[in-house]
Amino acid sequence: MRFERLDDWLRWLESHHPTEIELGLTRIRVVAERLDLLTPSARVISVAGTNGKGSCVAACGALLQAAGCSVGTYTSPHLLRYNERVVIDGAFASDDELCQAFARIDEASPDISLTYFEFGTLAALDIFQRRRVDVMVLEVGLGGRLDAVNILDADVAIVTSVDLDHQAWLGNDRDSIGREKAGIYRAGRPALCADPAPPEGLLAAVAERGVQLQRLGTDFGFSSESEGWRWWGSGADDNAQSVTLPEPTLPWPSLAAALQAVAQLGFDASALAVSVGLSTLTLAGRYQRFDWRGRTVIMDVAHNPAAARHLASRLARETFPRTLALAAIMADKDRGATLAPLVAQVQHWWLAALPDVPRAATVDQLTLDLKTLGAEADGCGTLERAIDWLLSRSSPGDRIVVMGSFFTVGAALSAWAHRGERLEPAAPGAENTELLDE
């Protein structure tokens, strides 16, 4: 084996391939075939979308586990540990499992160079196969049609939302992006779309492929009622299913799609939603609430305009004396459009540098972005300094928002931990989350 430690494997993978991203299925399919990963015995749910994927994957996993299935979930990126990406029955894959999987992939690809994400995808599939899971729930990393996850023909494929992000790879409008995401659909298999207004590009691609699309609001959906949140849909036998629950914390369209996907696999999604307590399901980094020295801390990985609009709408539903924000955003994102929805909600800004993340925008770039929006940064610098600033500038009862990317939230959690500061998990808020993105 090339390396014995997971950290060594990950450092090698970061520089193994000439580019961070190389879309296409030819290279990874050859290696997957050598490893006999292309025809898994497990059923497969693939989840694509600009936002809302993680919530949908988490809900699918929880529902299927409640049904007695062994479930493997694959997501990216991670917040603190790479192991978070590969989960079997609620537990992270071990360092040893990942190292052994990487070694098998390395041995099977002496003549083929794979990207970091392609290595990770194959490792997840390899581990799930060896663990003999009943269902694999796989999050698409980028787009859909040419993403590594798409080497498998999903039994159920979901697109949670379509909005602008990764335009350099997917196109500059929703039509182009929707067409790419529709690439995970297969004719003759359940194809779900949780975007309430899917773009024409997605609908055209569906028609060209002969896919029978199940749409939010038509074939499945949800409503807010006096008793709570009601989901309705149908099973594989076309029999109607529905359930009423307390209002969930995670995005409603993503949960509705997860329930419909599980129903399409032949399960009683209504009963499972009750048994798993779907309304209380939470996900790290998605409007995650903590109590810290009398302040409310909100951690959110919102990193594109659609996700930022959702975050801003949730912030607006609650009232606090003041809101302070700690933000760090990747340079290649639409930074201005991501910050814009939050300006009205935030009174004081700290713009953080992420020196260990080459893609991160500099504090000078973020300062200019805020100025363009008519706002000023109160402070700039490291995350460690930010915590001191947040403590000195805020008072008990105030709200602190940490946002901008997975890197931002992960680094902030680490910075708090390194200081020995304890963030106490807070009970999820009861505010309405009837929005598209997480």
LOZAKOL-967589 format. One record per atom (N, C-alpha, C): residue in one letter; x, y, z. Coordinates in steps of 0.05 Angstrom, whole numbers, plus 5000, padded with zeros to 4 digits. Example, Ala and Ser with C-alpha at 12.3 -4.5 7.8 and 13.67 -1.06 7.14 Angstrom:
LOZAKOL-967589
A526448865156/A524649105156/A526449345156/S525749555142/S527349795143/S525850015157/
END
This chain:
LOZAKOL-967589
M501749765000/M500050005000/M501850255000/R501050454984/R502650694980/R503050835007/F500950865023/F501051005048/F499450845069/E500250885094/E498950755117/E496950935131/R497351205128/R495651395143/R493751535123/L491251595132/L489351725115/L490252005108/D491452155126/D492352425120/D494452415097/D496152215097/D498152195075/D496752145048/W494751965048/W493251915024/W491952175014/L490752325031/L489252565023/L491152775012/R493452805025/R495452995014/R496352914987/W496752654983/W497652554957/W495452604936/L492952544943/L490752574924/L490452864916/E491053054933/E490753334927/E492553424904/S494753284900/S496653364879/S497053144858/H495552924860/H495952694843/H495052754814/H492852894811/H491752954784/H492453234776/P492953284751/P493853554742/P491853774748/T489253714749/T487253914755/T485353814777/E484254014792/E482453934813/E479853814802/I478853924780/I476453824768/I476953744739/E476053514731/E476153424703/E473653254698/L471553394688/L469053254684/L469253044662/G467752834665/G467852624645/G467752354659/L466652154646/L466251894658/L468051674647/T469551734626/T471151524613/T473251404631/R474851574644/R477051474660/R476051324685/I474151444699/I473151314724/I471551064718/R470251054695/R468650814688/R470550574683/V472850624671/V474750414666/V475750294693/V476450464711/V477450374737/V475150234753/A472750344752/A470450224766/A469949944755/E470249914729/E469849644717/E471949454726/R474449534728/R476549364738/R476049284767/L474749454782/L474149394810/L471349264814/D469949214792/D467349084792/D465349244809/L465249514804/L463549684819/L461149794803/L460949714778/L458949844760/L456149714762/T456049474774/T453349344777/T452949264806/P452549454823/P452249394852/P449649244857/S449749074877/S447248934886/S445449114901/A446549324913/A444949524928/A443349694908/R441049784918/R439549984903/R440850264907/V440450434887/V441950684886/V440050924884/I440451124901/I439051374898/I441251584893/S441051734871/S442951944865/S441552214868/V442952404881/V441752664887/V443552884876/A442453034857/A443853274846/A442353524854/G443453754849/G442154004854/G444054224862/T443354474857/T445054694865/T445254714895/N442954694909/N442854694938/N440754484946/G440854414972/G438954224983/G439653934981/K441953874968/K442753594965/K443253454992/G444853585008/G445653465034/G443253395051/S441253575052/S438853525068/S437353285057/C437153265030/C435653045017/C437052785023/V439752775021/V441252535026/V440852445055/A441052635074/A440752575102/A437952465108/A435952575096/A433152485100/A432752205088/C433752165064/C433551895052/C434951685070/G437251745079/G438751565096/G437251495122/A436151705135/A434751655160/A432151495156/L430751555134/L428251405129/L428751115122/L430851065106/L431450785098/L432550625122/Q434150755139/Q435050615163/Q432650535181/A430750725183/A428350665199/A426750425187/A427050385161/A425750165147/A427249895151/G429549905165/G431049665170/G433249615149/C433749805131/C435749765111/C438549845121/S440549715111/S443249805115/S443850015093/V444650255101/V444850475083/V447650605083/G448650645059/G451150795056/G450551065043/T451451275055/T451151545043/T453851665036/Y453951795013/Y456451925004/Y455852214998/T457252395012/T456852675008/T459552815006/S459453064998/S461853234997/S461053524996/P462853705005/P465353645019/P464753585048/H466853575064/H466553525093/H467153775109/L466353775134/L466854005151/L469453975167/L469853755180/L472153715198/L473953475190/R472653255183/R474153015176/R473252895150/Y475152795134/Y474352675109/Y472452455112/N472652305135/N470952075140/N467952145139/E467252405143/E464452485142/E463152425115/R464752405094/R463752365068/R462552085063/V463551895077/V462751615073/V461651505099/V459051465099/V457551385124/V456051135119/I456350945137/I454750695136/I453150665161/D450450665157/D448650635179/D449150845201/G449651085193/G450051305212/G452851335224/A454751165217/A457451175228/A459451225205/F461351405211/F463451465191/F465051225184/A465851195159/A467850995152/A470451045167/S471850835174/S474350865190/S476650945172/D478751045184/D481151115169/D482150875154/D482150645167/D483250405155/D481550325131/E478950335133/E477250265110/E477850445086/L478150705091/L478750895069/L481450845057/C483450795075/C486150735065/C486250485047/Q484850275056/Q484750025041/Q483350075014/A481250225014/A479750284989/A481550444970/F482850654981/F484650814964/F486850634952/A487850444968/A489950274958/A488950094935/R486549994938/R485449824916/R485049984891/I484150234894/I483750404870/I486450474858/D488350534874/D491050594864/D492250364848/E491850124859/E492849884845/E491449834819/A488849914818/A487249854794/A487550074773/S489050284779/S489250504760/S492150594755/P494050404749/P496850484744/P497150664720/D495350634700/D495550784675/D493451004672/I491951054694/I489851254692/I490051444716/S489951704710/S490051904731/S487251984739/L486651974764/L483952044774/L484052294792/T481952454792/T481852684809/T481352594838/Y481652784856/Y481052744884/Y478252644888/F476352774875/F473552704878/F472952424865/E474252364843/E473852104831/E474851884849/F477251924860/F478351734880/F476351694902/G475251914913/G473451894935/G470851754928/T469851804904/T467351674896/T467751374894/L469951294881/L470451004879/L470850874906/A472251024924/A472650914951/A470050864965/A468151054963/A465551024975/A464150784964/L464050754937/L462750524925/L464050264933/D466650264935/D468050024943/D467349934971/I467350134989/I466750075017/I463849985020/F462050115006/F459250045008/F458849754998/Q460249684977/Q459949414966/Q461049204986/R463349264998/R464549085017/R462849065043/R461449275050/R459749275073/R456949155067/R456449105041/R453948985032/R451549145041/V451649405036/V449349565043/V447049505025/D444649555034/D442249505018/D441649734999/V442249985008/V441750214991/V444150404993/M444950524971/M446950734970/M445550994962/V445951204978/V444951474972/V447351644966/L447551734941/L449951864930/L449452144922/E450952334934/E450652614927/E452452674903/V451352794883/V452852884859/V454553124867/G457053114860/G458853334868/G458553584851/L458353554825/L458353784807/L456753724782/G454453864778/G452853814755/G451253564757/G451853374740/G450453114740/G451252934717/R450953024693/R451452864669/R454252754669/L456252914676/L459052824674/L460352794701/D458752794722/D459852764749/D460452464755/A462452414771/A463352144776/A461151964786/V459252064802/V457151904813/V455451784791/N455351914767/N453551834746/N454551594731/I456751464740/I457451204727/I455450994734/L453851034755/L451850844763/L449050934753/D447450744745/D444650794737/D442950794762/A442051024771/A440551034796/A437850914793/D436950774814/D434250674816/D432250904819/V433051104834/V431551354836/V433551584834/A432951784817/A434652014814/A433152264821/I434452444836/I433152684847/I434852934839/V433553134829/V434753404827/V433253584846/T434653684866/T433353834888/T432754124879/S434554244865/S434254524857/S436054594834/V435454794819/V437154884797/V437455184799/D439955274804/D440555564805/D443355604795/L444255854796/L446855924785/L449055854805/D450955694797/D453355624811/D455055454793/H457655474797/H459555324780/H459155374750/Q458555634743/Q457955694716/Q460255634696/A462655644706/A464955584688/A464855294678/W463455124693/W463354844685/W460554764674/L458554894683/L455754804677/L454254984658/G455155224654/G453655414637/G452855664652/N452055864638/N451556124650/N448556184656/D446855994652/D444056034657/D442755774668/R440355804679/R439055574691/R438355354671/D437855434646/D437255234625/D439655044621/S442055164618/S444455004614/S445054834639/I444754954662/I445354804687/I443354584691/G440754644685/G438754434688/G439154204670/R440054264645/R440554044626/R442753864637/E444853974648/E447053814659/E446053644683/K444453754700/K443453604723/K441553384715/A440053424694/A438153224684/A439652974674/G442252994671/G443752764661/G443852524680/I442952564705/I442852334723/I440252174720/Y438352274705/Y435852134702/Y436151904682/R434551694685/R434551464667/R431651394659/A431351344634/A428651264624/A427751014638/G425251004646/G424050774658/G424550754688/R425950954700/R426450954729/R425451214741/P424551204766/P423551444778/P425451684777/A424551904767/A426152154764/A424552374777/L425752484799/L424352684815/L425652954812/C424053164811/C425053444812/C423653604833/A425253704853/A424053854875/A424254154871/D425154234848/D425154524842/D422354594833/P421054794846/P418254854839/P417954974811/A420155074800/A420055194773/A422455094757/P422454834749/P424754734735/P425154874708/P427654934701/P428155074676/P427554914651/E427155044629/E426454914604/E428654724596/G431154784602/G433354604594/G433054334607/L432254324632/L431854074646/L429553924634/L427354064629/L424953934618/L425453834590/A427053984574/A427653894547/A429353644548/A431353634566/A433053404568/A431453154577/V429553194595/V427852974603/V426252864580/A425153044564/A423552954541/A425252804521/E427652904516/E429452774497/E430152494505/R430352444531/R431252184541/R428951994546/G426552094543/G424151924548/G423751864577/V424552064594/V424252034623/V421552134631/Q420251994649/Q417652074660/Q418252224686/L418152484686/L418952644708/L416752674729/Q417452634754/Q415652684777/Q416352954789/R414453144787/R415053424795/R413853504821/L415253674836/L414253784861/L411753954854/G409653904870/G407154054866/G405253914848/T406153724832/T404453574814/T404253284822/D406553154825/D406652864832/D407252814861/F408353004874/F408852994903/F409053284913/G408853324939/G409053594948/G408553614978/F408053864987/F407653915015/F405954165019/S404954205042/S403454435049/S403654495078/S403354745085/S403354825113/S400454845122/E399854705144/E397154695153/E397054745183/S394754785194/S394554845223/S395754625240/E395554375231/E396654155246/E399654125243/G400854275224/G403654255219/G404354245189/W406154075182/W407154045155/W406053785143/R404753805120/R403653565108/R405153495082/W406053255080/W407253155055/W405252965042/W405252975015/W403652785000/W405152694975/G404752444968/G406052324945/G404852054938/S406451884926/S405451624918/S407751424917/G406951174921/G408950954921/G409350834894/A410950624893/A411550494867/A409050374855/D407150314871/D404550204862/D402550414855/D403450664855/D401750894850/D399650954871/N399750804893/N397850864915/N398751114930/A396751284936/A397351534949/A398451494978/Q400351664985/Q401351665012/Q401451955022/S401051995048/S401252255060/S401752235089/V402752455101/V403252465129/V403352755138/T402552805163/T402653065174/T404553055198/L406453245199/L408553245220/L408853535230/P410153575253/P410953845260/P412753955238/E412754225236/E414354345215/E417254275217/P418454165195/P421254085196/P423254315197/T425654265205/T427754465205/T429254475178/L429654245165/L431054235139/L429254335117/P430354405094/P428754505072/P426454325063/W424054425062/W421754265056/W421854125029/P422654255008/P422654114982/P424553874982/S426853894996/S428753674997/S427553445013/L426153505035/L424853285050/L422653155035/A421053325020/A418853215004/A419953024983/A422253094970/A423452924950/A424452664962/A425652684986/A426652445000/A424352255006/L422152355016/L419852185022/L418752054997/Q418652204975/Q417652094950/Q419551874940/A422151924942/A424151724933/A423951464948/V423651484974/V423351244991/V420751094984/A418551254980/A416051134972/A416350984945/Q417851104926/Q418150984900/Q419850724901/L421350694922/L422850444926/L421050224939/G418550294945/G416750094955/G416150104984/F417150314998/F416750335027/F414350515034/D413350475058/D411250655069/D412650905080/A412951105064/A414451345072/A413051485094/S410351485095/S408851625115/S409451515143/A409451245145/A409951115171/A412851165179/L414751155160/L417551195166/L418051475176/A416751675164/A417151955172/A416451995201/V414351855210/V413551875238/V415551735256/S416351495248/S418151335265/S420951455268/V421851595247/V424551705248/V424651985260/G422252105264/G422152385274/G423252575254/L422252555229/L423452715207/L423453015213/S421453105227/S421253395232/S423553505249/T424853325264/T427053415282/T429853365269/L429853255245/L432453195232/L434053445227/T436553445234/T438353675229/T440753585214/L442353775204/L444753705188/L446853915195/A449253815200/A451453995208/A451954205187/G452154455196/G452854675178/G450454785162/R448054685167/R445654785153/R443954915174/Y444155175176/Y442855335197/Y443055195224/Q445455115230/Q446054975255/Q446355175277/R444855135299/R444655325320/R446255235345/F447655425357/F449155375381/F448655605401/D449055545426/D449055755447/D451955795456/W452756045457/W455556115464/W455556365481/R456056335507/R456256555526/R453856745523/G451456625521/G449056775520/G448356875492/R450056825473/R449456905445/R448356665430/T446856715409/T445956505391/T447856505366/V449056275361/V450956255338/V449556085317/I449456185292/I448356045269/I450555975250/M451055715245/M453055635226/M451555545200/D452355665177/D451055585152/D453055595130/V453155385114/V455055355092/V454255505067/A452155675069/A451155815045/A453455945029/H453755865004/H456055944988/H455356034960/N452856074955/N451956184929/N449556354933/P448756514913/P446456694917/P443956564927/A443156344915/A440656214923/A440756124952/A442956004960/A443155914988/A443256155007/A444456374999/A444556615016/A441756745018/R440156734997/R437456834999/R435856675019/H436256415019/H434856245038/H435756305066/L438356335070/L439356405097/L438256665106/A438256865089/A437157135097/A434257115104/S432756955090/S429856935096/S429456805123/R431056615130/R430856485156/R431656675179/L433756835174/L434657025194/L432457235199/A431057305178/A428957515180/A426657425197/R426257165200/R423957065215/R424257085245/E426757145254/E427257165282/E428257445289/T427757535314/T428557805322/T430657785344/F432857925339/F435057955358/F435858245360/P437058325383/P437958605386/P439858685364/R441858505358/R443758555337/R444658295325/T445458315299/T446658085286/T449458155276/L451357985283/L454058015274/L454757775256/A456157825235/A456857615216/A459857575213/L460657325212/L463357245205/L463257105178/A464457225158/A464157125131/A466857075117/A466956855103/A469256795085/A468056635061/I468656725037/I467456615013/I469656554993/M469256354976/M471156284956/M471256494934/A473656544924/A474056764904/A472556704879/D472156454872/D470856394846/D467856384848/K466656464870/K463756484873/K462856764866/D460256794862/D459057054858/D458757184885/R460957304894/R461057394922/R459057614928/G458857804910/G457058024914/G454157934917/A453357764898/A450557664899/A450057484923/T452257364934/T451957194958/T451657364983/L453157584984/L453057765007/L450557935007/A449658014983/A447458204981/A444958144997/P443957894997/P441457845012/P441757885043/L444357875052/L444757875081/L445258155092/V445758355075/V446558615084/V444358735102/A441858695095/A439758815111/A439358675138/Q440458435141/Q440158285166/Q442558325185/V444758415175/V447258425191/V448058715197/Q448558765223/Q449459025231/Q452459055232/H453858845237/H456858855239/H458058615225/W460158665209/W461458455193/W464358415202/W465158165203/W468058095205/W468557915180/L470558005164/L471257855140/L473757705146/A473657445142/A475757265151/A477557175128/A480057145133/A481957025115/A482156725120/L482456565099/L482856275102/L485456215088/P487756255101/P490256225087/P490855945078/D489555745089/D490155475081/D488355385058/V486655565048/V484855495026/V485555675002/P487055584982/P487855754960/P485555884945/R483155754945/R480855864930/R479556094945/A480156134970/A478756334986/A479256614977/A477256784977/A477557064971/A479157194993/T480657404986/T482157555006/T480257745021/V481157835044/V479458025058/V479258285043/D481258355027/D481058595011/D478858564990/Q478758334977/Q476558284958/Q473858294971/L473558164994/L470958165008/L470258445017/T472258595026/T471658875035/T470559045012/L471759014989/L470759154965/L467959054958/D467458794960/D464858694954/D462758814972/L463358844998/L461458965016/L461059265010/K463259405004/K462959684998/K461159734974/T461459554954/T459759584930/T456759554938/L456259414959/L453459374968/L452559584989/G454359784993/G453759995012/G454159925041/A455659715046/A456259625074/A459259645079/E459959645105/E462759665113/E463459435130/A465959345128/A467059135145/A467959275171/D467159165194/D468059265220/D470759155227/G471458925216/G474058805222/G474758595201/C477358535199/C478358335180/C480658185193/G481057935185/G483357795194/G482757495198/T484057375217/T483857085220/T481257005235/L480656755234/L478356655249/L478856665279/E481256625287/E481956635315/E481456915326/R482357115311/R481857395320/R478857455318/A477557335299/A474657385297/A473157315322/I473857095334/I472457005358/I472757215380/D475157315384/D475557535404/D473857775397/W473757845372/W472258085363/W469258035367/L468257795360/L465457735364/L464657755393/L466457665411/L465757665439/L465757955449/S467758115441/S467958385451/S465758575439/R464958525415/R463058705401/R460058625406/S459658385416/S456958295420/S456258285450/S453658245455/S452658225482/S450857985484/P450457875508/P448557655511/P445857735498/G444657545483/G442257595469/G442557655440/D445057725432/D445557785404/D445857525388/R445757555361/R446057335343/R448557365327/I450057135324/I452457125308/I452056925285/V452557015261/V452256845237/V455056785225/V455656535222/V458156455209/V457356325182/M458356435159/M457356345134/M459456375111/G458856245089/G460456295065/G461456045050/S461855825064/S462755575051/S463055355072/F463455115063/F464154895081/F466754955094/F468655065079/F471255135091/F470955335114/T469155525111/T468755735132/T467655605157/V465555455154/V464255335178/V466155135191/G467454965175/G469354775186/G471654905201/A472755115189/A474955255202/A474055405227/A471655515227/A470555645251/A470155455273/L468955225267/L468655015288/L471254935300/S473254905283/S475954825293/S477155045310/A476855295301/A477955525316/A476655545344/W474055515346/W472855515372/W473855285389/A474155055377/A475054825393/A477954865403/H479654975385/H482455015393/H482755215416/R480855395419/R480855585441/R479755465466/G478655225464/G477455105487/G474655225493/E473555365474/E470955485476/E468855275469/R466755255485/R464755045480/R462255175467/L461555075444/L459055155431/L456954945438/E454955025453/E452854835462/E450754815440/P450154575430/P448054555410/P445354665421/A444054825405/A441454935413/A439254785400/A436854795412/A434554665400/A433954805373/P433254645352/P432554765327/P430354975330/G430555185314/G428455395314/G425855285301/A423755405308/A421155315297/A420255475273/E422055645263/E421255815241/E420655655216/N418955765199/N418155635174/N420555615155/T420855375143/T423155335125/T422155255097/E419955375089/E418855305063/E420255445041/L422755365036/L424355485015/L425855275001/L427055354978/L428255154960/L430955054970/D432655234979/D435455164983/D436255155012/E438455015018/E439254995045/E441555185051/
END
